[in-house]
Amino acid sequence: MMLIWILLSRVVAGSIWFNQGEVCCAGSRLLVQAAVSTQLLEKIKRHMRRLRVGDPLDKFIDIGALVTPAQQQRIVSLVEQSLPEGDE
């Protein structure tokens, strides 16, 4: 059962970061049964903390460069806005 949770968390995190938002279909919504939501969220967060940022041409990198400085500022702004709302 633990393996299923690990695999599921990787799939969810991967769907969010796949293509790094450069297409208009990021998997940013997830409907989860309340009884398992805390456990799944912890595993997703643990996996996302391990994502590697760097050269997008390196096959061992999970998250490469953003398209423009404006896109980076937009993301920073969204993160800063989400923190007071309870996001982690």
JOMOKA-V793328 format. One record per backbone hydrogen bond with DSSP energy under -0.5 kcal/mol. NH is the residue of the N-H (numbers start at 1). CO is the residue of the C=O. If there is no record, write none. Layout:
# JOMOKA-V793328
nh->NH co->CO
nh->NH co->CO
This chain:
# JOMOKA-V793328
nh->5 co->1
nh->6 co->2
nh->7 co->3
nh->8 co->4
nh->9 co->5
nh->10 co->6
nh->11 co->7
nh->12 co->8
nh->13 co->9
nh->14 co->10
nh->15 co->11
nh->16 co->12
nh->17 co->13
nh->18 co->14
nh->20 co->17
nh->21 co->18
nh->22 co->19
nh->25 co->23
nh->27 co->15
nh->28 co->26
nh->32 co->30
nh->36 co->33
nh->37 co->33
nh->37 co->34
nh->38 co->34
nh->40 co->36
nh->41 co->37
nh->42 co->38
nh->43 co->39
nh->44 co->40
nh->45 co->41
nh->46 co->42
nh->47 co->43
nh->48 co->44
nh->49 co->45
nh->50 co->46
nh->50 co->47
nh->51 co->48
nh->54 co->63
nh->58 co->55
nh->59 co->57
nh->61 co->58
nh->62 co->52
nh->63 co->52
nh->72 co->68
nh->73 co->69
nh->74 co->70
nh->75 co->71
nh->76 co->72
nh->77 co->73
nh->78 co->74
nh->79 co->75
nh->80 co->76
nh->81 co->77
nh->82 co->78
nh->83 co->79
nh->84 co->80
nh->85 co->82
nh->86 co->83
nh->87 co->82
